[in-house]
Amino acid sequence: MGIPSSVRLRVAVCCAVVSAPLVVAPVAFADAEPLQPVTWGDRVAVADALAGSKDLASLLAGRAYTVADVTGWYTVRDHVKFGAVATARLGVASAIEGTFPIVDYDAYERTSPAYRTTRHDLAAIDVTELRIFVDLAGARVVGIEPTGPEAQVTRGADTLRRPQQSEDRPAMKPPFAAQPARPTGSTAYGLMNIPHDGGGGIHAIYFNGNRQFYNWDFNGQNTGNPDWPVTLLFTNNANVNHVKDGPLGGKYDQGASCASPMNMPVGPNFNAMIWDEDSGKKTTCCPVTGGATHFRVYADHNDSPHRLYTPDLGYYVPATSHRDVRECGSGTEHGWSEDAEWEIGTDSWNVGWAVYRNSRALDNSVVTSWIGSYYYQNNGWATEVIVW
C-alpha cells in the first residue's frame, strides 16, 4: 500500500520513552536526493534535547508523556536532514499555559538555518500531544506546539477556557495580503522536491482505458510543479457545486476569497485533457492560531454541472486535501493530507453519504516527513465517498 517498511525501536530516557520508526531510505522524487533516514544517533540527540529543555519542562510542569514518533526535518531545496520532529503524547488531555517557542521556517531558505524561533505566550486546552522541533546540531529544542484532535489554542493567558461557537474564528489578517508571490521552478516551496515513496509518481489516472484526472494537483498549469495529492473521490452522483456547497458547506464555508487556486488536468473525452482550476473550500479563513482543513475539487468545467463520468464510478469528482496551520500567524505550516482526508471522510459520513476509506489506489504515496514547513503525508489510497 505504499507505506515504507519500518521497525519499532524503544529507548528509555528519564521519564519518557522514545518510540520511532526506522524508515528504509525512500526513492526520491524528481531530482531531489533521497531522504536520509532517522538514525539511532538522531534519536539519542532528540532524547537529550527533550531531557535538557527548560521550555519543555516548564510547559509540562511534571506531566508524564511518551515520545510516540520521531520524523526527520529536512531542508526544502536539497533534502538535507538538519533536525527532527518528535511527537510527545500526554497521558490525559490537559490545559497548558506558558511561553511557547514557535518555529517560523523561511520556504525560500535565504538564511542558514532557514528557521527562526519566536516566543509566544499561549494558553491551550484539551492538549493531548506536543509537537517538538529539534535542531540536531547541538541537540536543541527550538520549537514546541500544543496539538491534539480537540486542542484549542489562544494567545492570552486570560483566555484559558473553552471557546464559544462565535469565537471559533479568531481575528485574522486580510487573506494573503502580506504573502510573497510563490516562486516557480524547483524552489517553489519545495514542491518540486516532494519525497515520493517509490510508486509510479505523478501521472494520469485511467478508468476504462480513458485518462480521467491526475493523482496530484498543481501550482499553475505545469505538471512539474505539484501541490497536494488526490486523497478523495466523490462518486455516484457528484458534481463540484454539490460537493463544495451541499451538505458539507455548513462546515467548509470559506471559499475563493480565502484560498489560492490550484490546477489539474482532467479528461472529459478520450483524446484530450483540459486544465481545471479550483480554490476549494476550507473550514476557517486564514487562521492566526489553530488550523483549517482545506479541499479542492476538479472536473470538466465545460460540462454542466461540472463533473466527470466513468461507468465504474458514475458521476464523480477527484479532490485533494490538506491542513493550513496558523496560515496568517506565526509558525505557518501546511500538510497533513492523510489527516485531512480522514476528517473530510468523517464529515461526509455525518451528512449521510457512504464512505469507503482507503478503497482506491492512486499510486501517489509519499514518505511521511517534514520538508521545511510542509508536512507530507499520504498512503496512496483514496477514500471513496458515495454522494446521493
Sequence and secondary structure as in RCSB ss.txt:
>XXXX:A:sequence
MGIPSSVRLRVAVCCAVVSAPLVVAPVAFADAEPLQPVTWGDRVAVADALAGSKDLASLLAGRAYTVADVTGWYT
VRDHVKFGAVATARLGVASAIEGTFPIVDYDAYERTSPAYRTTRHDLAAIDVTELRIFVDLAGARVVGIEPTGPE
AQVTRGADTLRRPQQSEDRPAMKPPFAAQPARPTGSTAYGLMNIPHDGGGGIHAIYFNGNRQFYNWDFNGQNTGN
PDWPVTLLFTNNANVNHVKDGPLGGKYDQGASCASPMNMPVGPNFNAMIWDEDSGKKTTCCPVTGGATHFRVYAD
HNDSPHRLYTPDLGYYVPATSHRDVRECGSGTEHGWSEDAEWEIGTDSWNVGWAVYRNSRALDNSVVTSWIGSYY
YQNNGWATEVIVW
>XXXX:A:secstr
       EEEEEETTEEEEEE        TT        HHHHHHHHHHHHH HHHHHHHTT  EEEEEEEEEE 
TTT  EEEEEEEEEEEEEEEEEEEEEEEEE TT  SSSSEEEEEEEEEEEEEEEEEEEEETTTTEEEEEEEE TT
 EEES GGG S   GGGSS     TTTT      GGGSTTGGG  B SS  S EEEETTEEEEESEEESSS TTS
EEEEEEEEEEEE  HHHHHHSGGGGT  B GGGS  EEEEE SSSS  EEEEE  EESSSS SSSEEEEEEE  B
TTSSS BEEETTTEEEEEEEEEEEESTTSSS EEE HHHHHHHHHHHHHHTT EEEEEEEE S  B  EEETTEE
E   SEEEEEEE 
